[in-house]
Amino acid sequence: GLDREQAVDRLLRGVRTQAVTALPAEALEYVAPRRIRALPEQERKAAVRDQIRIGADLRAWWVGEMLASPSPLTERMTLFWHNHFVSSQQKVKSARLMALQNALLREHALGNFAALLHAVAKDPAMIVYLDSATSRRGRPNENFAREVMELFTLGEGRYTERDVKEAARAFTGWSIEPETGEFRWRPFIHDDGIKTVLGKTGAFDGDAVLDLLLAQPATAEFIAGKLWREFVSPQPEPRGLARIAERFRASGYEIRVALRSLLLSRAFWAEENRASLTKSPVDLVVGTLRTLEVAVEDPLPFALALRNLGQDLFAPPNVKGWPGGDAWINTATLPARKQFVDRIMGSGELGPQARLAVARAGGDDPMRMRMLRAMASVRFDADAWLAQAQRLGFAPQAVLLAGAPAAPIDASLAGAAVLRALALDPAFQLR
């Protein structure tokens, strides 16, 4: 077997920079929002419905990619950055721009944070989301300047209002081409005057301001803290965190260095941090489907399940993203989580029921028909899974639960009933 260091290095070697599944063709077409706005009312409504459908296809595609990827860590980190550099389909209104941003986050997911920051700052979805295209000399928009400091690099309380106002001037001129959705540098609306940001003075442009933010030790600490809360525990340990931040900064912001340091830290392997994190809806849904090797032909129902559980992909609730942690579980989402588990565990019976529903529904609503067909195709063979676990010497409880069950599992249960009992135990909601 591998020791910890070998296992972590193998995990990091397996990381990808591109998706393994093809994006839906329609998600790659750019439709200029102003063209949709100019249509007659009925055509405009139809075009908006099309965009909503294509957005649903894009969500389903990402769930499918998470299920198919040979590197779950790649998708976990792509999602981590999606929740860090937030943009939302609701505001951006272009599946293509969201798909391209997703590809950008995946490409840099374990690459260099400085390169990722510079790339995201000029990403068209981000420019639309934070209104950068409206920012011009004499009338700078402060949204991006504020969020890049508070949410993307330094964290709260590490900058002043004056820093935001001065930085906003530096970002003027970053825009997009309305007909193609591509990034455009417009020097004629850029403020090229002298600015003072974080105590430094010069005729800074946007890239120079990003470099000033990267020069601050607070940036490495802030990102290392977010990685800690994603992988280790809700409360970072100050000394351990400082070590990781130091290595991260010394490496020139190599994400792989920070993550390797984190995954080999004492805290990551410490017994007290086992089962200390609440599974996100993606952890729950995608993790369950992958662990139990559930056959999924069309991931659309699972993309919609994520929305019902509070994690609508490509649509975080606001610029701060999903708060995560204990906020994932409330009086609405806990029953929905249990219902998801029940439906998967009962998918042997689900198939015939869903096929009957397809036969009764008739074809008047294509999305409903697709949902029903998709649910009818879900297959989970509990007996085959248990037989394989036995052959490989894995105890189902050790595979499914991060810690001890909240209540002892009834020893008289056998087969699928054991899996169902484990999956309905409160410990199944933790990782």
N, C-alpha and C positions, 0 to 999 in steps of 0.2 A: 504493500500500500504506500501511498504518498504521505510524506510528512506535511505539516501545515504550510510551510513555505512553498513546497513543490505544488501543493493543491491550489494555493492562491495564484502562483505564477501560471499554472495551467489554465485557470479560470480567466486570467487577464489576457493570456495569449489567444484565447478563443473569441475575443471580442471582434465584432464586425463593424464596418463603416457604412455598409449599404444593406437595405432590406433584401430578404430572400424571396419575397412575393411581389408580384407586379401590382402597381397602383391601378385603381379603376381608370379606364381611359378618359372618362368624362371629367375626372378630378384634375386632369392635366390641362384642360382647356381653360383659358382665361376669358371671362366675360366681364367687360368693363362695367362697373356698377352704374356709371352715368348713362350707358346704353340701355340698361334695364329701366332706369328712371324715365327715359325718354319714350318708352313704349306706350301705346294706348292701354287703358286700364286692364282689360281682360288679358291681353298678352303679357302685361307686366306681372299680373297675379300668377299666370302660368309659369313665367320665367322664375319668379320667386319660389314657387313650389318645386320647380326643377332644382334650384340651388339647394333647397332643404333636403330633397331626396339625395342629391349628390353628396351633401354633407353627411347624411346617414351612411351612404356607401363608404365614405372615407373612414368613418368611425369603425364600421364593420371590418374594413381592410386592416386597420391597425390592430384590432383584436386578433384577426387571422394571422397577422405577422407575429404577434406576441406568442401565439400558439405554435407557429411553425418554426420560429427562429431557433437555430442550433445554439444560440447564445442568449439565454434569458437576461443575462447581465446587461447586454447591449440595450435591450428594450427597457429594462428598469432604469438605466441611466438616461435614455432618451426621454422617458416619462419624467424623470427627476428634473431634467433641464426644461421640459415643457411646463413644469410647475414652478420653475425658477424664472425663466424668461417668458412670462405669460403673454400669450395672444389668444384671442377667442374668435371663433367662426362668426359669432353673433355680431361682432363689430367689424371684423375684416370683410365678411360677406363674399369670400372667394375661397372655394375648396382648393384651387390651384396654389394660392399663396400659403394656405395652411399646410398643404402637402409638401411644398418646397421648404417651408420652415422645419417641418418634421424631418425631412431628409438632411437638412443642415445640422439639426441637433444630433441626429444619429451619426453623421460623419465625424463630428467633434466630441461625441459622447464621452470618450475616454482619451481624448487628444489633449490639446493645450487650451487652458481656460482663457488666456489672453487672446488667442486666435479666435476662439468661440465668441468672446465678448465683442471683438471688433466686427466679426461677421454678423452677429445678431443685431448689432446697432444699425447696420445698413440693410437688414432683411426687410423686404417689402411688407410682410405681414406685421412686423413690429412697427414699421413707419406708419402704417394705417392705424394700428391699434392705439398707439400713443400720440397720434395727431402730429407727427413730425413734419409731414408734408405741408402743413399750414404755417410752419415756423419760418419767419423771414426777418431780415435786418430791420430793426426798429419795432418789430412786433414778434419777438421770440415766443414760442410756446414752451412752457416750462415742464410739461408732462414727462418727456423722456429724461430730461436732465435730473428731475427729482427722483424718478423711479430707478434710474441707473445707479444713483448713489444709495438710496434707501433700501432697494430690494435686490439689486443685481451685484453690488460690490461691497460698500462700506457697512451697511446696516444703519439702523436708526441712531440718531444722536451723534453721528461722526462727521457731520458737515453743517454748514450754516445756510440760512436763506439766501445770503449774498452769494455763496458758492453756487447754489441752484440757478440764480438769476444770471450770473456770469457764464456758467457752463451752457445755459440755454442759448446764449448768443453764439457760442462756439459751434453748436449743432445746427444752426441755420444753414439752409442750402441743401440739406439731405432730403430728397424727395423721391417720388416715383412717377413713372410715365403712365398717365391715366389709361391709354389704349392697350398697353402691354403688361402693366403691373410690374415693370422692372425698375430697379433702383436707378435714380438719376441724381448726379451732382449738379446743382444749379448755382454756379459761382456768383451770378449777378444778384442773388438774394441772400448771399452769405455775409455776415458781419465780420469783417476782417480786422476790426479794431483791437486794441489792447484789453486783455481781461485779466482778472486776478481770481484764481481758483485754488483753494486749499493752500493759500499762502504763496503760491507761485504766480508770477506775472509774465505775460507774453501775448503775442497775437495768435492765441491758440485756435486751432480748428477742432472738430469733433474728435478725431483720432488722437490728437495731443491730449485732450481732456481725459479720454479713456486711459491713456498711458499714465497720467497723473494719478488716476484712481488705482491703477495696478501697482503703482509705486508705494501705496499706503499699506503698512502691515495689517491694518484692519481688514483688508479685502481677503487675504489668505485665511484669517481667523474666521471671518463670516462664512466663507464657502466651506471650510473644514467643519464648522459647527453644523451647517445644514447636512453635510454628508454623514456626520456622526448621528444626527437625529433620524436619518434615513436608514442607517445600517446597524446602529448599536443600541441606543437607548434615548429616551426623551430628554434626559439631562446630561449634557456632556460633562466629562471629568476635566477640570481646568488644566491640570498638568499634562494629561494625555493629549488633550486637544491642542495645547500650545506646541507640543512636539510635532504633531501632524501638520499644523499650520506652518511651522518653521521649515519642515522638509518641503512642503508644497511650494512655499515662496522661493526657497533656495534652488528648486528645480526649474524655476522660470514658469511656474504654474502648470506643471504637467499633472493632469487629473489622475493618470495612472499611478503616479508616485504617491499622491495623497491617499488614493483608495488602497493601494498595497500596504501603506503604512497603517491605515485604519484596520484593514482585514487581518493584519498580523499583530495588532495591539492586544495587550492583556485584556482590555475592556471588552473587545469583540468576543473573546472566548470565555469571558467570566460567567460563572454560573448565575450570578445575580442579574445579569442582563438577558438571560434566556427568557423568551416569551414576554419581553417587556414592551414590545411595540404592537399596536393594533394593526391588523391587516387592513390595507386600503381596499376599496372595492375591486381594483385590478388584482391585488394580491389574492383576494378571496376567489374571484371568478376565474381568472386566467390560471392562477396557481392550482386551484382544484381541478380544472379541466386537464391541465398538463400532468399533475401528479397521478390522477386516476386514469389517464390516457383515454379520455372520453372522445369518441368519434364525433367530429363537428364538420358538417359539410358547408354550412353557411353561418358565419359568426354573427350575423345581424342581431338575433335575439339577445346575444350576450353583450353587444354594444349598448342595446337598449336597457338591459339589466343593469349595466354600470351606471347609466343615467338615473335609473330608479334608486340605486344605492348611493347616489350623491357624487359620482365621479364621471361626468359627461365628458368624454374625450374631445379634445379640440375646443372645449367650452368651459374652462375654469370660471368660477363664479365672479371673480374680479381680479384686479391687477396683482393682488397678493397671492392669488392661487388658492388651491384647496388647503385649509388649515391643517388637515391631517390629524394624526394622534387620536385621542379620545373623541374628537369631534366627528369621527366617522360613524360612531354608534349613537343612535338616539331612538326615540320611541317609534319613529317611522322606519328607520333603516334596519333595526334589529329583526323585526318580523320578516322584512324583505330578504335579509340574509338567510334566515332559516328556511324561507320558502324556496330560495335558490338551491340550497343544499337538498331539500326534499325533492325538488323537481329533477335534479341530477340523479339522486339515489333511486328515484322511481322511474328513471327514463326507460326502463324495460317496458313499463306500462304506458309511458308517455307516448311512445311511437304510435300504437294503434289508436289511442284517444285523439292525438293530433291529426292522424290521417282521416279519421271520421270527421273532425272539425273542418278539414280541407274540403272534403266531399260536400259538406253541408253549406259551406260559406259562399260558394259561387264565386265567380271571378270579377266582381264589380270593383273591389278595392285591391289593386296589385300589391301594395305594401303589406296589407293584412294577409293576403294569400302567401306572400313570400315568407312572412313570419311563421305562419302555420306549417308551411312545408319544411322550413328550417327546423322547427321544433320536432316535427315528425321524423327528421333524419338523425336526431341526437341519439347516440348509442353508448351505453355504459354496461359492460359485462362484469359485474362484481365478482362472480365466481372465477372467471379467467384472471382477473387482477389479483385476487387472493392466492390463486394457485401459483402465479408468477412470483409474488412476494415470498411465498413459502420456498419455492425453488431457489430464489436468490438469498434466502435467509434474512429477509426484512420483516420485522414485527410491524403490523399495520399501525399500531399506536405510535411507534417511533417515527414512522413516515408522515403521519397526518398531524400529530400534535407537537408543538414546539416545547411544551412543558407537560407536567402531570395533569390528567383530566380533573376537572372541578369535582366530579362525582365518580366513584368507582364504576367501571363498565361492567354491566351484568354478565357474569361468567357463563350463564346459560345461553347467551346469544351466539349465533353462528352465521357464517356467510355474510351476505349483504347487510344483515341487521347489525353486525358488529361495526361495519363501516359507517352506517347511518348513525349509530349511537356516538361514535367518535366525532363525526362531522357535526353533530348537533350539540356536542359538549362546548361550553363557553371557551375552553382552551383552544378550540379550533379557530377562534376569531383573532388569535394572537400569533405573532411570529418572533 
